[in-house]
Amino acid sequence: MTLDNSLWLAYVVTEAAVIVLLIYRRVWRTLPIFCAFCAWYLFSSAGAFAILRFFPARYLTAYLVQTVVGSVLEFGVLVELAWSVFRPLRASLPRSALLVVAGLVVALGAAIWPFATIPGFSYLPPEFHFFMRLEQTNAILRVLFFLVLAGFGQLLSIGWRDRELQIATGLGFYSIVDLAVAMLHTHLTVWSQYAHLNQVVVASYICSLMYWVYSFAQKEAKRQEFTPQMQNLLLAVAGAARSTRVGLAESVTVKNRERD
């Protein structure tokens, strides 16, 4: 058995194990997008493998579709995790808080987009350049999200036994390796070196899956409440955002009345 086949088999087994544990632990109730993300990557990868073997001429189209759908799901996972972090306080937050969280993730991605390029991308066709930059933007977002949760875990009252940080750790580790390999690719001229580095990326994702298997095999720790200081801060920010929104709405209403 070749190394590629061994990695493929290890990936399928560990991804399937993660999905089984997600169902067993009923994680789909609190993190449905992450569950959909894992299921999508398992079935889409199996589909891409079959297309590469039996319909190689259509593999490129399948890869582009997988990249777009995967990127949308990854964005959804980050929004879902960010919203889940505020679980102890969500009952006190306005309904629009979720939209604010999603908007912040979008804004951060937009800020990263101009810098999410690696020397050598410009020589690719425009459509490939777009998809490669999309992948790099998502990878940087995942790394930043992991660093924020790990660095401010005490402030956010989350630890390594909380699902949010466990998922972010797996995504962050895989993304760091992916970014490092993407930079190394620009300095290589031998195809075999590209192939070996791609195997490293696959192996890093398998390591993340194994970490998730270990994490989800254990019962989730009870989520700690925010400190009173953090609660007051978040409620103050939410109140300010609500006041601003109401003020803008009233301003628009007054202007419309004056025009009438």
Residue frames as qw, qx, qy, qz and C-alpha x, y, z in Angstrom:
[[0.000, 0.888, 0.461, 0.000, 0.00, 0.00, 0.00],
 [0.405, 0.478, -0.027, 0.779, 1.38, 3.41, -0.99],
 [0.200, -0.191, -0.455, 0.846, 1.70, 6.31, 1.45],
 [0.301, -0.074, -0.189, -0.932, -1.11, 8.20, -0.31],
 [0.623, -0.270, -0.635, -0.369, -3.47, 5.25, 0.06],
 [0.495, -0.257, -0.680, 0.476, -2.48, 4.82, 3.71],
 [0.014, -0.099, -0.237, 0.966, -3.17, 8.50, 4.40],
 [0.453, -0.155, -0.402, -0.780, -6.49, 8.26, 2.57],
 [0.623, -0.303, -0.718, -0.062, -7.55, 5.23, 4.61],
 [0.362, -0.235, -0.556, 0.711, -6.47, 6.89, 7.87],
 [0.150, -0.022, -0.013, -0.988, -8.39, 10.04, 6.92],
 [0.554, -0.247, -0.536, -0.587, -11.60, 8.18, 6.13],
 [0.598, -0.308, -0.713, 0.199, -11.46, 6.14, 9.34],
 [0.274, -0.224, -0.437, 0.827, -10.71, 9.10, 11.63],
 [0.247, -0.077, -0.159, -0.953, -13.24, 11.42, 9.94],
 [0.601, -0.304, -0.624, -0.395, -15.92, 8.73, 10.22],
 [0.516, -0.294, -0.666, 0.452, -15.00, 8.24, 13.89],
 [0.044, -0.066, -0.212, 0.974, -15.39, 11.98, 14.51],
 [0.442, -0.178, -0.365, -0.800, -18.84, 11.98, 12.90],
 [0.624, -0.313, -0.714, -0.050, -19.94, 8.97, 14.96],
 [0.391, -0.268, -0.544, 0.692, -18.81, 10.68, 18.16],
 [0.125, -0.048, -0.029, -0.991, -20.53, 13.93, 17.16],
 [0.584, -0.282, -0.507, -0.567, -23.77, 12.02, 16.79],
 [0.627, -0.283, -0.685, 0.237, -23.20, 10.01, 19.99],
 [0.303, -0.254, -0.407, 0.824, -22.43, 13.13, 22.02],
 [0.126, 0.811, 0.571, 0.022, -25.30, 14.98, 20.31],
 [0.321, -0.377, 0.093, 0.864, -22.97, 17.81, 19.36],
 [0.118, 0.355, 0.615, 0.695, -25.19, 18.41, 16.34],
 [0.196, -0.796, -0.572, 0.032, -27.71, 20.04, 18.70],
 [0.298, -0.843, -0.054, 0.444, -25.34, 22.85, 19.70],
 [0.118, -0.611, 0.496, 0.606, -22.90, 22.94, 16.76],
 [0.778, 0.421, 0.451, -0.119, -24.84, 21.80, 13.68],
 [0.483, 0.837, -0.227, -0.121, -22.67, 23.67, 11.17],
 [0.146, -0.630, 0.762, 0.019, -19.51, 22.00, 12.45],
 [0.661, 0.042, 0.742, -0.105, -21.21, 18.61, 12.13],
 [0.690, 0.682, 0.201, -0.135, -22.24, 19.49, 8.57],
 [0.165, 0.849, -0.490, -0.111, -18.65, 20.60, 7.89],
 [0.382, -0.390, 0.838, 0.010, -17.24, 17.22, 8.98],
 [0.701, 0.324, 0.625, -0.116, -19.85, 15.28, 7.03],
 [0.529, 0.823, -0.038, -0.203, -19.30, 17.40, 3.92],
 [0.053, 0.748, -0.649, -0.125, -15.53, 16.85, 3.93],
 [0.528, -0.155, 0.835, -0.023, -15.93, 13.10, 4.35],
 [0.663, 0.485, 0.565, -0.078, -18.44, 12.63, 1.54],
 [0.411, 0.885, -0.114, -0.186, -16.98, 15.27, -0.79],
 [0.147, -0.658, 0.721, 0.161, -13.50, 13.80, -0.41],
 [0.586, 0.055, 0.808, 0.021, -14.85, 10.35, -1.19],
 [0.596, 0.719, 0.330, -0.140, -16.64, 11.80, -4.21],
 [0.189, 0.881, -0.379, -0.212, -13.50, 13.62, -5.37],
 [0.379, -0.407, 0.820, 0.138, -11.49, 10.40, -5.05],
 [0.635, 0.341, 0.693, -0.010, -14.03, 8.53, -7.17],
 [0.465, 0.864, 0.084, -0.177, -14.12, 11.30, -9.78],
 [0.049, -0.781, 0.579, 0.229, -10.31, 11.40, -9.97],
 [0.453, -0.198, 0.861, 0.120, -10.25, 7.67, -10.59],
 [0.480, 0.412, 0.768, 0.099, -13.16, 7.25, -12.99],
 [0.326, 0.857, 0.338, 0.211, -13.72, 10.74, -14.45],
 [0.582, -0.321, -0.030, 0.746, -10.34, 12.53, -14.23],
 [0.225, 0.394, 0.329, 0.828, -11.37, 15.19, -16.74],
 [0.336, -0.741, -0.336, -0.474, -14.00, 16.49, -14.29],
 [0.657, -0.356, -0.447, 0.491, -11.78, 16.47, -11.22],
 [0.247, 0.116, -0.089, 0.958, -10.91, 20.17, -11.51],
 [0.377, -0.460, -0.293, -0.748, -14.59, 21.17, -11.47],
 [0.736, -0.476, -0.480, -0.013, -15.21, 18.93, -8.48],
 [0.575, -0.141, -0.338, 0.732, -12.24, 20.48, -6.65],
 [0.010, 0.271, 0.033, 0.962, -13.51, 24.02, -7.25],
 [0.580, -0.503, -0.379, -0.517, -17.00, 23.11, -6.02],
 [0.756, -0.364, -0.462, 0.286, -15.51, 21.43, -2.95],
 [0.406, 0.046, -0.226, 0.884, -13.40, 24.53, -2.25],
 [0.216, -0.391, -0.141, -0.883, -16.33, 26.94, -2.46],
 [0.710, -0.489, -0.386, -0.330, -18.74, 24.87, -0.37],
 [0.745, -0.226, -0.426, 0.461, -16.00, 24.04, 2.14],
 [0.255, 0.188, -0.170, 0.933, -15.06, 27.70, 2.50],
 [0.430, -0.475, -0.201, -0.741, -18.67, 28.68, 3.16],
 [0.810, -0.423, -0.403, -0.050, -18.99, 25.95, 5.79],
 [0.623, -0.041, -0.359, 0.694, -15.69, 26.98, 7.41],
 [0.046, -0.352, 0.052, -0.933, -16.94, 30.53, 7.67],
 [0.656, -0.469, -0.292, -0.514, -20.14, 29.22, 9.22],
 [0.796, -0.246, -0.468, 0.294, -18.15, 27.13, 11.72],
 [0.367, 0.118, -0.299, 0.873, -16.21, 30.20, 12.88],
 [0.337, -0.394, -0.066, -0.852, -19.42, 32.21, 13.34],
 [0.792, -0.374, -0.413, -0.251, -21.03, 29.28, 15.14],
 [0.703, -0.134, -0.462, 0.523, -18.06, 28.86, 17.48],
 [0.129, 0.236, -0.193, 0.943, -17.90, 32.58, 18.20],
 [0.539, -0.408, -0.177, -0.715, -21.61, 32.61, 19.00],
 [0.828, -0.289, -0.481, 0.009, -21.25, 29.49, 21.15],
 [0.452, 0.135, -0.464, 0.749, -18.56, 31.21, 23.22],
 [0.211, -0.238, 0.185, -0.930, -21.24, 33.63, 24.42],
 [0.493, -0.305, -0.780, -0.235, -23.56, 30.77, 25.42],
 [0.328, -0.372, -0.683, 0.536, -23.69, 31.69, 29.15],
 [0.001, 0.421, 0.207, -0.883, -24.90, 35.17, 28.27],
 [0.025, 0.169, 0.681, 0.712, -26.93, 34.68, 25.09],
 [0.128, -0.660, -0.740, 0.010, -30.28, 34.96, 26.86],
 [0.192, -0.767, -0.232, 0.567, -29.39, 38.53, 27.83],
 [0.223, -0.257, 0.446, 0.828, -28.13, 39.54, 24.38],
 [0.530, 0.485, 0.066, -0.693, -30.37, 41.08, 21.69],
 [0.853, 0.311, 0.417, -0.035, -31.50, 38.94, 18.78],
 [0.543, 0.827, -0.141, 0.037, -29.28, 40.90, 16.43],
 [0.436, -0.729, 0.517, 0.106, -26.15, 39.86, 18.36],
 [0.798, 0.049, 0.556, 0.230, -25.66, 36.84, 16.09],
 [0.560, 0.770, 0.200, 0.232, -25.70, 39.10, 13.04],
 [0.106, -0.948, 0.299, -0.030, -23.15, 41.34, 14.72],
 [0.666, -0.425, 0.588, 0.173, -20.88, 38.35, 15.35],
 [0.749, 0.380, 0.473, 0.268, -21.23, 37.22, 11.73],
 [0.310, 0.939, 0.037, 0.142, -20.53, 40.77, 10.54],
 [0.347, -0.825, 0.438, 0.090, -17.35, 40.92, 12.61],
 [0.739, -0.122, 0.607, 0.265, -16.11, 37.66, 11.09],
 [0.605, 0.672, 0.349, 0.246, -16.90, 38.94, 7.60],
 [0.048, 0.988, -0.138, 0.052, -15.13, 42.24, 8.33],
 [0.537, -0.616, 0.545, 0.188, -12.06, 40.41, 9.62],
 [0.749, 0.195, 0.565, 0.287, -12.01, 38.22, 6.52],
 [0.427, 0.866, 0.187, 0.182, -12.30, 41.29, 4.29],
 [0.193, -0.923, 0.328, 0.053, -9.37, 42.87, 6.13],
 [0.657, -0.354, 0.623, 0.234, -7.27, 39.72, 5.64],
 [0.771, 0.527, 0.356, 0.033, -8.19, 39.25, 1.96],
 [0.386, 0.897, -0.216, 0.020, -5.70, 41.82, 0.48],
 [0.156, -0.714, 0.678, -0.084, -2.84, 40.20, 2.40],
 [0.811, -0.074, 0.565, -0.134, -3.85, 36.56, 1.82],
 [0.761, 0.629, -0.148, -0.047, -1.54, 36.07, -1.10],
 [0.735, -0.438, 0.402, 0.326, 1.74, 34.25, -1.50],
 [0.115, 0.666, -0.516, -0.526, 4.44, 35.03, -4.11],
 [0.098, -0.090, 0.937, 0.322, 3.72, 32.91, -7.15],
 [0.344, 0.521, 0.713, -0.319, -0.09, 33.18, -6.97],
 [0.283, 0.701, -0.048, -0.653, -0.05, 35.98, -9.54],
 [0.097, 0.367, -0.780, -0.497, 1.20, 33.55, -12.19],
 [0.260, 0.264, 0.925, -0.087, -1.89, 31.39, -11.83],
 [0.066, -0.457, -0.609, -0.645, -5.02, 31.88, -13.98],
 [0.247, -0.371, 0.148, -0.883, -7.45, 34.43, -12.42],
 [0.789, -0.346, -0.255, -0.439, -9.98, 31.79, -11.31],
 [0.816, -0.099, -0.467, 0.326, -7.27, 29.76, -9.56],
 [0.240, 0.298, -0.338, 0.860, -5.87, 32.89, -7.98],
 [0.498, -0.433, -0.016, -0.751, -9.29, 33.65, -6.51],
 [0.891, -0.290, -0.301, -0.176, -9.78, 30.16, -5.06],
 [0.697, 0.075, -0.447, 0.556, -6.25, 30.00, -3.64],
 [0.016, 0.354, -0.275, 0.894, -6.71, 33.39, -1.97],
 [0.691, -0.410, -0.156, -0.575, -10.08, 32.25, -0.61],
 [0.885, -0.176, -0.407, 0.142, -8.40, 29.20, 0.95],
 [0.491, 0.176, -0.391, 0.758, -5.58, 31.30, 2.43],
 [0.272, -0.454, 0.084, -0.844, -8.05, 33.83, 3.88],
 [0.830, -0.381, -0.225, -0.339, -9.99, 31.05, 5.59],
 [0.813, -0.021, -0.426, 0.397, -6.78, 29.48, 6.89],
 [0.227, 0.304, -0.327, 0.866, -5.60, 32.77, 8.42],
 [0.531, -0.453, -0.049, -0.714, -9.06, 33.31, 9.94],
 [0.893, -0.275, -0.351, -0.069, -8.93, 29.86, 11.56],
 [0.637, 0.090, -0.419, 0.640, -5.47, 30.52, 13.01],
 [0.045, -0.383, 0.195, -0.902, -6.50, 33.92, 14.39],
 [0.703, -0.429, -0.195, -0.533, -9.65, 32.45, 15.90],
 [0.864, -0.179, -0.415, 0.221, -7.63, 29.75, 17.65],
 [0.438, 0.202, -0.351, 0.802, -5.12, 32.29, 18.97],
 [0.306, -0.455, 0.048, -0.835, -7.90, 34.52, 20.32],
 [0.828, -0.391, -0.242, -0.319, -9.68, 31.66, 22.10],
 [0.830, -0.082, -0.380, 0.400, -6.44, 30.22, 23.49],
 [0.343, 0.286, -0.263, 0.855, -5.03, 33.60, 24.49],
 [0.312, -0.295, 0.173, -0.886, -8.20, 34.97, 26.07],
 [0.545, -0.223, -0.795, -0.144, -9.57, 31.67, 27.35],
 [0.290, -0.284, -0.671, 0.620, -9.52, 32.76, 30.99],
 [0.163, 0.157, 0.081, -0.971, -11.28, 36.01, 30.17],
 [0.559, 0.010, -0.453, -0.695, -13.89, 34.14, 28.11],
 [0.636, -0.241, 0.573, -0.457, -14.25, 31.43, 30.77],
 [0.936, 0.276, -0.123, -0.181, -13.35, 28.58, 28.42],
 [0.425, -0.599, 0.672, 0.097, -10.68, 25.90, 28.76],
 [0.165, 0.363, -0.838, -0.371, -9.26, 22.95, 26.88],
 [0.183, 0.200, 0.953, -0.133, -12.21, 20.78, 27.91],
 [0.424, 0.586, 0.294, -0.625, -14.71, 23.08, 26.21],
 [0.704, 0.418, 0.541, 0.195, -15.85, 22.09, 22.74],
 [0.312, 0.948, 0.032, -0.053, -15.24, 25.56, 21.29],
 [0.149, -0.816, 0.540, 0.143, -11.54, 25.55, 22.11],
 [0.672, -0.117, 0.716, 0.147, -11.14, 21.88, 21.17],
 [0.647, 0.629, 0.413, 0.118, -12.56, 22.50, 17.69],
 [0.181, 0.971, -0.153, -0.033, -10.58, 25.73, 17.26],
 [0.454, -0.624, 0.608, 0.188, -7.36, 23.92, 18.28],
 [0.710, 0.156, 0.650, 0.222, -7.83, 21.25, 15.61],
 [0.485, 0.824, 0.263, 0.128, -8.62, 23.81, 12.94],
 [0.087, -0.955, 0.268, 0.094, -5.76, 26.06, 14.05],
 [0.589, -0.428, 0.631, 0.268, -3.11, 23.33, 13.98],
 [0.666, 0.378, 0.584, 0.269, -4.13, 22.13, 10.53],
 [0.312, 0.933, 0.167, 0.067, -4.29, 25.70, 9.21],
 [0.282, -0.842, 0.396, 0.232, -0.81, 26.60, 10.48],
 [0.606, -0.157, 0.697, 0.350, 0.66, 23.61, 8.64],
 [0.540, 0.648, 0.511, 0.168, -1.39, 24.45, 5.53],
 [0.118, 0.989, -0.042, -0.074, -0.10, 28.04, 5.45],
 [0.419, -0.657, 0.556, 0.291, 3.51, 26.92, 5.99],
 [0.633, 0.124, 0.698, 0.312, 3.26, 24.40, 3.15],
 [0.429, 0.837, 0.334, 0.062, 1.69, 26.99, 0.83],
 [0.055, -0.941, 0.284, 0.175, 4.69, 29.27, 1.41],
 [0.524, -0.402, 0.692, 0.291, 7.15, 26.42, 0.83],
 [0.691, 0.466, 0.543, 0.101, 5.41, 25.52, -2.43],
 [0.332, 0.939, -0.006, -0.085, 6.58, 28.79, -4.00],
 [0.130, -0.789, 0.586, 0.132, 10.24, 27.77, -3.56],
 [0.675, -0.102, 0.726, 0.079, 10.00, 24.28, -5.02],
 [0.390, 0.531, -0.469, -0.588, 10.68, 23.17, -8.58],
 [0.171, 0.134, -0.968, -0.128, 10.44, 19.35, -8.30],
 [0.636, -0.272, -0.359, -0.626, 6.99, 17.76, -8.43],
 [0.681, -0.185, -0.686, 0.175, 7.89, 15.07, -5.91],
 [0.212, -0.006, -0.482, 0.850, 8.57, 17.78, -3.32],
 [0.437, -0.175, -0.094, -0.877, 5.09, 19.22, -3.89],
 [0.743, -0.197, -0.568, -0.295, 3.58, 15.77, -3.41],
 [0.552, -0.107, -0.668, 0.487, 5.47, 15.13, -0.17],
 [0.021, -0.043, 0.322, -0.946, 4.43, 18.50, 1.28],
 [0.591, -0.189, -0.284, -0.731, 0.82, 17.84, 0.35],
 [0.713, -0.189, -0.675, 0.040, 1.09, 14.57, 2.26],
 [0.280, -0.023, -0.548, 0.788, 2.26, 16.58, 5.28],
 [0.353, -0.133, 0.016, -0.926, -0.90, 18.72, 5.05],
 [0.742, -0.191, -0.498, -0.406, -3.11, 15.63, 4.90],
 [0.613, -0.096, -0.680, 0.390, -1.22, 14.12, 7.84],
 [0.041, 0.076, -0.391, 0.916, -1.72, 17.33, 9.87],
 [0.574, -0.181, -0.153, -0.784, -5.48, 17.20, 9.26],
 [0.765, -0.151, -0.623, -0.066, -5.51, 13.54, 10.33],
 [0.378, -0.004, -0.611, 0.695, -3.75, 14.61, 13.53],
 [0.288, -0.127, 0.150, -0.937, -6.48, 17.21, 14.09],
 [0.736, -0.161, -0.419, -0.507, -9.11, 14.53, 13.53],
 [0.661, -0.087, -0.690, 0.283, -7.39, 12.23, 16.02],
 [0.095, 0.059, -0.465, 0.878, -7.37, 15.07, 18.54],
 [0.532, -0.139, -0.076, -0.832, -11.10, 15.55, 17.98],
 [0.753, -0.130, -0.624, -0.163, -11.69, 11.82, 18.42],
 [0.456, -0.060, -0.657, 0.597, -9.88, 11.99, 21.76],
 [0.114, -0.068, 0.256, -0.958, -11.76, 15.16, 22.76],
 [0.622, -0.114, -0.218, -0.743, -15.25, 14.04, 21.75],
 [0.639, -0.088, -0.763, 0.033, -14.75, 10.62, 23.33],
 [0.253, -0.175, -0.635, 0.709, -14.84, 12.46, 26.65],
 [0.079, -0.789, -0.610, 0.017, -17.89, 14.08, 28.13],
 [0.210, 0.652, 0.045, 0.727, -18.02, 17.83, 27.68],
 [0.305, -0.185, -0.544, 0.760, -17.15, 19.87, 30.74],
 [0.037, -0.825, -0.548, 0.129, -19.87, 22.05, 32.20],
 [0.350, 0.606, 0.110, 0.706, -19.55, 25.52, 30.76],
 [0.369, -0.378, -0.417, 0.740, -18.39, 28.13, 33.26],
 [0.080, 0.919, 0.385, -0.022, -20.22, 31.41, 33.65],
 [0.401, 0.628, -0.073, 0.663, -18.58, 34.68, 32.65],
 [0.367, -0.232, -0.463, 0.772, -17.08, 36.76, 35.42],
 [0.034, 0.823, 0.475, -0.310, -19.31, 39.67, 36.57],
 [0.119, -0.648, 0.244, 0.712, -16.86, 42.12, 35.00],
 [0.128, -0.050, 0.782, 0.608, -17.04, 40.33, 31.63],
 [0.097, 0.601, 0.792, 0.037, -20.83, 40.13, 31.81],
 [0.012, -0.826, -0.238, 0.511, -21.10, 43.86, 32.47],
 [0.135, -0.469, 0.483, 0.727, -18.71, 44.62, 29.62],
 [0.121, 0.168, 0.859, 0.467, -20.58, 42.46, 27.09],
 [0.045, 0.721, 0.682, -0.115, -23.98, 43.77, 28.16],
 [0.069, -0.755, -0.019, 0.652, -22.69, 47.33, 27.93],
 [0.107, -0.261, 0.655, 0.702, -21.38, 46.71, 24.40],
 [0.076, 0.407, 0.872, 0.262, -24.66, 45.04, 23.40],
 [0.006, -0.788, -0.494, 0.368, -26.63, 47.94, 24.90],
 [0.078, -0.620, 0.236, 0.744, -24.53, 50.49, 23.04],
 [0.095, -0.015, 0.800, 0.593, -24.99, 48.60, 19.78],
 [0.044, 0.599, 0.799, 0.027, -28.75, 48.43, 20.35],
 [0.040, -0.787, -0.243, 0.566, -28.94, 52.16, 21.15],
 [0.097, -0.421, 0.489, 0.758, -26.97, 52.98, 18.02],
 [0.081, 0.227, 0.871, 0.427, -29.25, 50.83, 15.88],
 [0.006, 0.732, 0.656, -0.184, -32.40, 52.37, 17.37],
 [0.093, -0.712, 0.002, 0.696, -30.97, 55.87, 16.95],
 [0.092, -0.199, 0.658, 0.720, -30.18, 55.24, 13.28],
 [0.044, 0.451, 0.862, 0.228, -33.66, 53.82, 12.69],
 [0.038, -0.799, -0.458, 0.389, -35.30, 56.85, 14.33],
 [0.126, -0.557, 0.266, 0.777, -33.10, 59.20, 12.33],
 [0.075, 0.065, 0.789, 0.606, -34.13, 57.55, 9.07],
 [0.005, -0.632, -0.775, 0.017, -37.80, 57.71, 10.11],
 [0.076, -0.768, -0.204, 0.602, -37.56, 61.44, 10.92],
 [0.106, -0.366, 0.503, 0.776, -35.87, 62.18, 7.59],
 [0.053, 0.295, 0.859, 0.415, -38.55, 60.28, 5.71],
 [0.034, -0.754, -0.609, 0.243, -41.28, 62.22, 7.51],
 [0.103, -0.670, 0.062, 0.732, -39.58, 65.54, 6.73],
 [0.097, -0.105, 0.694, 0.705, -39.43, 64.61, 3.05],
 [0.006, 0.523, 0.831, 0.189, -43.11, 63.73, 3.06]]
